[in-house]
């Protein structure tokens, strides 16, 4: 692997940064300790501009290159998850019920490593905008940063991001042209019936039976209404009702998620859900209301930028360790908002065998941090070369 030599020199520092960040996971937009640590490192590196308080705790740092040119954006997310860590590591979370279980501590470390190198060498033209983002897991921090005008304010012309990928070979890269991560819809269905004694169900209008009927009927959208060639997942994830074994309740509710890549498919799903909910409610003699919310859009790589990013990845990892047609993921990513605003690409970086993302035993592989930092650094140097 062609890790940049200078970045390799401070691999131990990067490990220390990452493990410190791992001890202080914070959630959503409320990440003051994390943001303060990032800002302190960036000041040490000598960035030219440091803009804090974007999307509450987000940061954009600017490093000027040699001579005029465009601005390239590099993004890392830094929020954690509401998970109780079970790794038993010396650097495990010190915040009960909160954990870096998705590797955002590693993503931040990779971008900090690239920042240190780029601030030292400045072997590029134009500028680089280092985007450190809160609230990827919940809240759409990337969308908030875009809405607060970072693309226009810092004149960002293209933008890139990395995400670690457990189970893929350590230091390998995976990406694709076009859609790479799904759009997200979330739904809740509230059902109101008439409760009563469980021994006299004929005197009730049972919302539990209606909830079960709705949950089963929703699965026909994927199997009978959707073209099998169009990716779609619809999952009911919660059903809540009742408080005693001899009482039929008045109320029940269920919720879940919808994952798609095509806006027309998502529109079809919502329309069919409304029809099914209304029909099942009538069949069971209850009333029901669907609330459907679209959250993150699909993450869609610009073809030209995905090709360029893959070319840089080959320089770092070798051609045999770069996949350019990785299958679409049904998970979601709020970097989609940035790709909606500017051309760019999103890539996965293999971290070898480990517990999966969002697992209480997950641990970021520190060996890949210099690989990701080298990718970011060379991306800038290749996109905006001197001369």
Phi, psi and omega in degrees: 000137184266062175294136179301129187304315182297322178292321177300329181297329179248033175299322179296322177297319180297319177299318179296317178301312185297317182290328173295312179302325181296332181283343187236049181298142178226161191248147171059226180275348188267077185232056186292322181294317179296312181298321180295321179295316179299312182298321179297317178296316183297322176296320178299322182288339180086040175296157185280327179220143178227113183247113184252169175076020175273131188052045178076297182237008179287159184225140166235124177247141182246131171241125179273137174270202182260104179094172184288156178167179182285178178246125177257136181259136175235128187241139170227138175267155185222009178274159178256198184232153177279068182232140175276118185292141179230030181277331184072015183284156177296331180257030179294165181305136173262001180253106184305134177075009179227143187203146168275084183258009180233003176083015180293334172298322177289320178299316179297318180297319179298318180288326175296320177298317177296321180299316180299315180295313183293325178291329178285314192265318181049043181271054181201164175261169178069220183220159169241134176254115180267114187255113177252117196242132171273173165058044171283321185293325179203129178115346177061052182303326178297318178295322179294317179297320177295315179297330178279003166092024185294328182294318180283316184301319183255008175053045180286129184259333178206159188213145185222155177210156176239150171222133178294153183224099175301145177091345175264150185306138182304125177082006176274160179238144179223132176203183177198157170289149174074209186299134178232334177225151189278161167280157184239130166241142175238146182223155172222138179237117178260130184239126178243122178238217176223116183282178179169193182288132182295339177278352181230059185297339181292345179265007182239170166238100196283112179286339179291315177298321178296319179298317178296318179296319179295314182302317179291318183294327180299331182292342178287344179296315179291318187276337187233343181251342184256138172299128184299342179275351178260119182299131178204133170233131173231116183235125168276123188246346178214141167225127183231131176189151168080163180214357182208157184280353180238021181230126168275124187281168174281330194228147171215156174213153177221155176212179182174197186224153175235132179237127182217171172242347188239128181299326179294322177296316179297320177297319178298316181300313182297318180296316180292324177299317179299318179293316181295316180299315180296317181293316179293322178299316178297320182296326183261002177070031179238175171250148182213145181229129177263131170244118184239126182232130173271127180254257184284134173286172177295145176270114188237113178287137170289129188306311183298319181287325176296319178297317180294316179298321178296323178297317177295319179299322178297324178297324182277316190253344187095145186301326184288349182249018178237122178253126183251007178225042180299142180298151175300145175259139177276353169291173185232165186205128183282358170302343176306324179296322179290322177289336173289333183270330183214153173295154181168196183205153179238132183230153170261144178241114183297136180242013179081190182284132178195174169300154183285167177299145179068022178256141183295348177254009180294144174214129177295141179273108184298340182294337183269352181300314177296332178293311179296320178296320179295321177300311180301315183296312181292329176302315179295312183296326179281323182288328186226066186287152173284133177077000000 
